[in-house]
Amino acid sequence: MLPDIREYLDEVRSHLYLDSAAERQIIQELETYFEQKTADLRDFGLSADEAARVAIRCCGRPRIIAQRMQEAYGTRGWGAALLACLPHLLVAGLFASHQWRHPLITTLIFTCVGGVAFYAWLHGRSRWVYPWLGYMLLLLIVGLYASYPVLETAALSLFYDGVSGPSVWLVLGVASACALSIWFITHVTLSVVTRDWSLASLMFLPLPFVASWLYSVEQAGGLASGGASLYLWDTRMCIVLVIFGLTSAVFVHFRERALKIGALIAVGVVAGTMACRNVWDGLGLVGVAVTSLLLLFFMLSPAVLESRIDHSRQRRGIATR
Amino acid sequence: MKSVNMRKNLARYVPDLVRGNIECLLLFLIKENHETYGYDLMREIEKRSEGYFQLKEGTIYPALHRLENDGLVSGEWRELPGGQLRRYYTITQQGEQALREKMAAWEGFTAAVGLVFRPRPLESDVA
């Protein structure tokens, strides 16, 4: 195959965000087209290079053809969209019913979410699984945060006399769990980013908002305090999580990439900014603007990470995508 | 100025018409040929329309993939004697049903447009 055609096909592939089987099929079909088209053009008397150039021109811009192929593979039906919004609705239900402090119900819901996420991650990774994965990773991040006091006490007991630390087995267990969690979070994030950075943004959509909520809970005395002020945020959490659910459904259902990413980023930035404004009461216009910019960067950071991974692979001569 | 605007409007109008009917054209030709492939479909559409439709590859192949994902056609890779692979498409039962519906819709549409384009009868003719 001529270098120009190979370069064209590589560029088409770089703009595709489908599973590898679908991408292979598309590229193979385009290869077949180029073989036939260049053969026909050579029959007309064109040289191999000229025929390749004409065939490429006839095919159109690689980004456009990839975009149209992407749209052709958009998910059909509302089933996948419903599955995508379900984890948000389940968690919203916890806040609507004020049961998020109930250990049995919360454990049941998050075990269900984690189980579905893990199973779907191992079997196929359809687009609807990423919001579920987001909550699973969120649990791990909360677990890491909750482990901090144990590890802090253990470290202090090592460096200072007179400070009694937790048992060695507890520390080892917590440290191992933390290491495993960090590895899993990193592995999943990198896998998702290399597949499609917008899926990583979808996955992390609730993160800033839930983080703000956790901060306000800490300010109100912590999860264990049990005061009425802990429930002040419940209605807002429920509404925003339902909006996240609708956004996830839009992302999974519609084909147009610009619409999906625009909706995701807009909702993520607005919800996060509202949350921060509620947490920090005195936040003025400049504060809101800075918060919005930081959140925009957070939502777009998977795109930055993906381009860095691609650069690094190109430098090492590894085929990207 | 007026003729330049009309040409510009026509250039926008025709692609919209094509976009709305490309799947119908493809389904019809796939059914008629029993099985065919993308490049051949492109050439046949141009030939049958006497050059009116000069569809780009960026239109045909995504449309074929869309039809396949919707279950209206099914595709199969075949190895040619020279060792190249080619994807052949055949119409499914669902595709035949969809084709019938689209053709009926098109016939209804063109009949209605024809009625609108018919000159209004003179009042003396009516009397």
Interface residues (C-beta under 8 A of the other chain):
Chain A: Q25 I26 Q28 E29 L30 T32 Y33 E35 Q36 K37 C58 C59 G60 R61 I64 I65 R68 M69 E71 A72 Y73 R76
Chain B: Y37 G38 Y39 K56 E57 G58 T59 Y61 P62 A63 H65 R66 N69 D70 W77 Q84 L85 R86 R87
